[in-house]
Amino acid sequence: MNAPVRILLADDHALLRRGVRLVLESEPDLTVVGEAPDGARLIELAREVDAELAVLDIAMPRMTGLQAARALAKVRPGLKILFLTMHDSEQYFFEALKIGACGYVLKSVADRDLADACRAAMRDEPFLYPGTETALISHYLGLVRRGKALPRKPITEREEEILKLVAEGRSSKEIAELLVISVKTVDRHRANLLQKLGMRDRVELTRYAIRTGLMEP
């Protein structure tokens, strides 16, 4: 009998993590070898723990699941990524695909679909939550037929990191310490964000962060 698939789990809600862990470990071929409350801790865990698959939420403090997945691709390129989220959103789905995620599962049906999605990921097969395939493929093909590329984000990955931390109410000094950059660099990125997005202050940046899923309201 093969050893169980070793899974890292990241979600900022401890009770939900516990429930997801119970769902996964009720299956003999799956086991959770580490848990993280946010994307930053998940990256640390990926360096410390020998895992094959990461199951992560999208909206988390300090670093979103999408940001963490991009970093994991550099830290542990062999680690497979599966998103478990409450967001039924084309924007997040396409971003997950661009990052190279193996699947996208809604939390509302995790007890039914998550274990199958994990197994599909380990077989290098994509897993989409039921009912979305036709709509998403039609949307993509429609863009291709009209000669349009998929929508691009107006800000860079580093600016997105800064935006999330600003929206969480962190000072420039705190952000500089977290990202190991200078306060002057943080302030420059903040100014670029305001200019690119046509906004005036942190309140507007926070509203934008909520609208785009970088943080929950």
N, C-alpha and C positions, 0 to 999 in steps of 0.2 A: 504494500500500500504506500502511495506517495505521501511525503510529508505535507501538512497543511500549508496553504498559501499564507505567507507572512504579510500582514497588513498594518499600515500606519493609519490612524484615524485623527482627523482634525475638525473640530467644531467648537465655537466659543460657548455653547450651552452644555454644561456638564451633564444635566439630566438626559439630554438628547444623545450625547456621546455614549452614556451608559446603555440607553435603549438600543442604539445601533450596534454597540459591542455585543449585546445579548443576541441580537438577530444574527450577527455574523458567526458568533461562536456556538450557536446552536447547530451549525453545519460542521460536520467532521472534517471537511477539507479546507476550512478557513480558520485563521486565528489572528487576533489582534496582538501585535508585539509592542505597540506604543501609541500613546494618545497625546494630543496637543490642543491647547485652547486657542491657538492662533497660528497664522502662517509662518511667523518668524520662528516659533518653537518647533514647528513641523520640520523646518529646514535643519535645525540643530539635531533633531531626532534622526533625520535621514542620514546624517553624518555618523551618528553613534550606533544606530541599530541596523542590522541586516534585514531589510524588508524588500518585498517584491512589488507591492502595490500600495498606493496612497489613496485613501478615500477622504475627500475634503469638501467642506462647505465653501460657498463663494463669499458670502458676506461675513467677515471676521474682523475683529479689531487689529489695529497696527498694520496688518498686511492681509489683503484679501486672498481667497483661494486662487484666483487667477494670477495674482502677483507671485504667490508662493509656487505655483506650478511652473511659471517661467524660470524662477530661480532653481527649482528642483531639477529642471532639464539640464542645468549646468553642473549642479552639485552631484546628482545621481542620475546620469543619462539613461540608465537601464530601468529606472523605477517607473512603473506604469501608473497613470493618473486616472482616477474616476471621480467625477463631481457628484455630490449628493446635496441637492439644493431645494429651496422652496420656490426659486425663481423660474417660472415657466416663460422664458424669454428668448427670442431669437438672437438678440444681441449677445447675451451671455453664451448661448449655445455656439454661435459662430466663433466667438472669441476662444471658447474651450477647444473647438476643432483646430483653430490656428495654432494653439499651444501644443496640440498633439494628444489631447485627452482621449482615452479609450471609450469613455461613456459619460452619460449625463442622466442621472436618476432623480426623480422628485421625492422629497422627504415624505410626502403624503402616501406614497406607495412603496416605501423602503422595505417594509416587512414582506412585500410580495416580490419585488424585483431586484433588490440589492444583491443578494447572493448570486443570482443568475448573471447580473452585470459584472460581478467580480470574476466569475468563471470565464465569461466572454472576454474580459480584458486579458486574462492569462493565456487565452487562445489567440490573442491579437485580432479579435473580432470586435467591431464597434457595437455599442449598446445604446439605444435611444429609448426614452420613455414612450410607451405606446400612444399612438394617436398623433404624433408629431412628424413622423417621417415624411408623409405626403406633403404637408404644408411647408416644411423646411426645404425639401428638395425642389418643390415648385417655386419657392421664393428664390432659391439659388439659381435655378435654370432661367427664371425670368430675368435676373440681373445679367446673366451671361448672354441671353438672346438680345438684350438691349445694349450690349457692349459695355456694361458697367461693372466696375470692380466692387467687391464687398466694401461696405463703409469702413473708413479708416478713423482711428481715434484722433482727435485734434491735439492731444498732448502726448509727450513721450512717456516711457515707462518710469523714468526717474521723476518726472513731473507728477505722474500719477501717485507715486510713493509719497511725495511731499504733500500733495493735495489731501490724501487720506489722513495724514498725520495732522495737518492744519485743521481739517474738519473735526478731528477728535479733540481739538482744543489744546494741542501741544504747542509750546513756545518754540521760537527759532533755535534757542539753545538746546532744548530737549530733542528736537528733530536732528540737529547737528550731531548730538551724542549718539542717538540711535543709529543713524546712517553713516557715522564716522566721516563726516564732511565738516567744512567750516560753516560758521553762522552766516558769513558773507555769501557763501554758495547757496545756502537755504533761502536767504532773502532774495537772491537773484532769481532762483526758481519760482519763488512766490510771486515776484513781479512779472515774470514771464507768463505765469498762469493767469493772472488778472488780465494781462494784455491779450493773450490768445483767446480767452473765453469771454472777453468783453465785460468783465465784472469789476466791482469797486472794492469789495472788502471780504473778510472771512465769512460773514453771514451768507453772502451769495455763493462763495466757494463751497460752503457746507451744504447748501441746498442742491448744488450741482452734484456733489459727492453722493448725496442720498438718491437723486434721480438716476444716477448711473450705476448704483449698486455698490459703491465703494464702502458705504456704511448704511446701517439700518436706521430708520427714523426713531 
